[in-house]
Amino acid sequence: MRKFLAAALAALLTLSLGACGNGGDAASGASSADPDLDGLFTELSALCGEAAVDIDPATAAGLYGVEESEVFACRAAGGVSADEATIFQCADEARAAEVLAIAETRLADQAESYADYLPEEAVKLQNAAAVRSGSVVAVCVCADAEKAAELIRNYLG
């Protein structure tokens, strides 16, 4: 239990320090996008249920096969739930299109692997919201994919 708590606190500290570092660079234009991404991530995470936990960027990058620097935030449930909220912030629109294709392939692969033993989770994966807007990609696997897609459209345009 102590190890889990220490890891969770370390992840929270890392995410908060990362957010502080991005917000101070007004020349990059990142500060105007970060609050929206934080809000979007918070709302998408709420759709994932209480079993979901924050996943560190390195682990999320490994799951998707992308660069760690492209993972803005990730929260996922494990085991018997496929629920997940992940936001990627890419260098440009072309890379974001590639990351969206990677995410869609991952969702399809997961749906196939869940189909035999947790078919209700496979349905969530098949209906997942995966949206690209500019250089941002948002992925949400939850019971209410329509609400997730609406949230993403509201935040990202």
Number of C-alpha atoms within 10 A of each C-alpha: 6 7 8 9 10 11 13 16 12 13 16 15 12 14 17 11 11 12 16 13 11 16 16 12 12 10 7 10 12 14 17 13 15 17 13 14 21 15 13 22 24 14 15 26 25 14 20 24 16 10 13 20 16 19 20 21 23 14 13 22 18 11 11 17 13 18 15 16 13 22 22 24 21 24 25 23 19 12 8 11 20 25 24 25 30 24 24 26 24 22 13 11 16 12 17 23 19 15 25 20 14 14 22 20 13 16 24 16 14 16 23 15 13 19 14 10 10 14 14 15 21 24 18 21 28 17 19 26 24 22 21 23 15 17 17 25 27 30 25 32 30 27 20 15 19 13 15 26 18 13 18 25 15 11 14 18 10
